[in-house]
Amino acid sequence: MGIVEGNRQNYKFLDFIMSFFVMTLILSNIASSAKIVDLGFSLFGLPFAFDGGTLLFPLSYVFGDILTEVYGFKASRRVIWTGFCALVISSLVFFLLRALPSDPVWEGYAGDAAYDAILGGMSTGGIAAASLAGYFAGEFSNSVILSKIKIAMKGKLLFARTITSTLIGELLDTLIFVSIACLTGVFGWELFFTLIITNYVLKCLIEALMTPLTYLAVWKLKKAEGVDVYDVGVKYNPFAA
């Protein structure tokens, strides 16, 4: 199969994958705001600590790889923008909750201070701003690179495409995410280098370990959908209709 662009109306599983993509994106951002994990050892002299979203966020890149490989850049672009909008809405919801008056009983055992400590990044926009900027640069870079390499390699060596695109996409995402999160006060600057190194290493490692499942998902989806999109002549403009 070598279809330049498939008919979206005939896709059986695209919406299903998009749902998991968006769910993973939002949950990873909540987890990033909720907790910093420290495994108790050092890497290159830095404590091996990472925000909670690091365990989930690489799955969005796995879904992104699958979307681009099977359905092409145009379909992937729609899904990326859907995730972007969902993240904006979730941030606005947490902001609204923070602004509403608190129940006195709830204040007694939890309160606004606890809300700000755990969900402050989402409610004040720190995590959302960091994630949106990093997500935009990382996901689109990942999709474009994978798409172009697929054409250049004539669809061979999927692992080379996914790993190469991940190394670049995750690097951009991590640098932008941690920088903005520190600038907005979500994370302290003392965690800057620790979070960049550990987040990047973990994200790339998790996606590399997911490669066999990526292969399986890609193979089954191409067979089920009857499509294998090559983005010949496609303009890689994230703002195109």
N, C-alpha and C positions, 0 to 999 in steps of 0.2 A: 504493500500500500504506500502511496505517496501523494496524498491529497493536499493541495495547497490551502484550501480552506473548507472546513466541513459545514454542514447545515446544522446550526445550533438547535433548531426545533427537533431534530432527530436524536439528540444526545440523551441517553438514558440516565447517566450518572453525574453529569456536570454539576447540577444543582446540589446533589448529595455531597460531592467533594467540596463545593463552595461553602456549604453549611459547616462542615468540620473545619475548614480553613478559618472561617470567621470566629467560630467558637474557640479554637485554639488561640487565635490572636487576642481576643478579649480576656480569656482566662489567664493568659501569660502576663498581660499587663496588670491585672489585679494582683497576681502572685508576685510580680516585681515590686509592687508598692507595699505588699503585706509583710515580706520577710527577707532578710539577708541570711544566707546559709553559710556557716563556717565548718568545714569538714575536719579542722584540727591539724592540718599540716600545711607546709609551705611549698610554693612552686616558684623557682627562680628567686628564692628569698622573700617572696610575698605570700601572705596567708592565702590559702585556697578558699576564698569566700566569693559567693556569687548571689545575685538576686534570684528570688524564687521563680521568676518567669523563665530563667535560662533553661530549666528542665523541659518546659513546654514549647517555647518559642521556635526551636529548630524544626518542630513538626510543621510549622507554617511554611518553612522552606521546602520540606519534603512534599507537601501538597502543591507548592508552587512549581517544583520540578515536574511533578506528575502532570499538572495542568498544562504547562508549556510543552512538554514532550508529547503528550497525547493530542491536546486540543489546539495548540499553537499560541502565539503571543497575543492575538486579539482577544481570545477567550480568557487568557490569563490576566490581561489588562482589566477586563470587566470585573473579574473576581477580586483583583487587588484593590480596585476602587470601591467595591462593595465592602471589603474589610475596612478600608480607610473611613468610609462613612459610618460604619457600625461602631468603630472606635471613638469617633467624634461624638456620636449619640450617647454612648456609654459614659463618656467623660462628663457630658452635660447632665446626665441623670445623677451621677455622684455629686456634682456641683450643686444641683438643686436640693438634694437630700441634706447636704451640709448647711445650706442656707435656711432651711425650714427650722422652726422652733422645736426644741427637744422636749420630750416627755420627762417630767421630774423623776419618775421611778427609774427610767432608763439611765438618766444622768447619775443616779446613785450607784449603779453597778458597772456602768460603762462610760457614757458621756462623750461630749464633743472632743475631749482631749484624746480619748482612745480612738475615736473615729479618724481624727486628723493624723494620729500616729500610724494607723494601719492603712487607711484609704486616702490619706491626704494627697498623695501623688496623683490619684485619679480625680479627686474632687477639686483640687486647685489647678489641675492641668499640667503639673510637672511631668508626671509619667506619660500622660497622653501626648504632650508636646514632643517629648523626647522620642517616644515610640513612633509617632506619626512621621517625624522627620527621618528617623533611622529606617523605619519600615518602608517609606516612600523610596529612599535611595537604594536600600538593600534589595527589596523585592523586585523592583524594576530592573536593577542591574543584573540580578540573578536570572530573571526571565530573558532579558535581551542576550546575555552572554550564552546561556544554554541554547537559545534558539539559533544564534549565529553559528555556534560550534556544531550543532546538529546538521546544518546545511553543509558546512565545510567538511565534516567527517562522513557525510552521506548516511547519517543515522546509525553509525557504528559506535561501539564503546560508550554506552550510556554512562557508565561509572565515571569516565573521564570528564564528561560534560557536567554531571551533577556535582562532582567534587570541585572542579575548577570554578564553576559559577558560585558555589557555596563559599569557597575561600574568599572570593572577592566581595560577594554580597554581604556575607556575615561580617567581614572586616569593616565595611562602610557602615553597616547597621550598628555594630557595637561601638565604634568610635563616636558616631553621632549621638546614639542613645545615651551613653554614659556621660558624654560631655554636657549635653543639655540637662540631663537629670542632676548633675552636680551644680551646674549654673543656676538651676531653679531651686536648689536646696533639698531635693528629694534624697540625694546621697551626699555624704560629706566628702570633701576633696581628698581626705586621707584614704578614701577607698578607690580613688580614680584609677590608678594603675592596676590595683588588685582586680577590680571589676572588669577592666578592659581585657587583661590577659586571661583571667579564669573564664569569663563569659565567652570569649572568642574560642578558646581551646575546647571548652565543653560543648559549645554549639556545633563546632565543626566535627568533634568526635561523635556526638550523638547522631548527626546526619550521616556520617560515614558508616556508623554501625547500622543505620536504617537502610543502607544501600540494597541489601538482598530483598527487603520488603518493597522498596521502590521499584526494583526490577519486576517483581511479581505483580505489583499493582499496575504498572505500565503495560506489561504483557497482557494481562487480563482485560484491561480497559480498551486497549487497541482492538483486541479480538471481539469484545462485546459491542463496542461502538462502531466497528468497521471503519475506523478512521486513524490516520497517522499523519498529522499536519506538518508540512514543511513550509516555513514562512518565507517563501520565495516572493520577492517584490514587496514585502510588508514594510511599512514605515514604522520605525520603533519610537513613535511619539507617544508618551504616556497620556497626553491630553487629547489625542485624536478621538473622534467619535467611534 
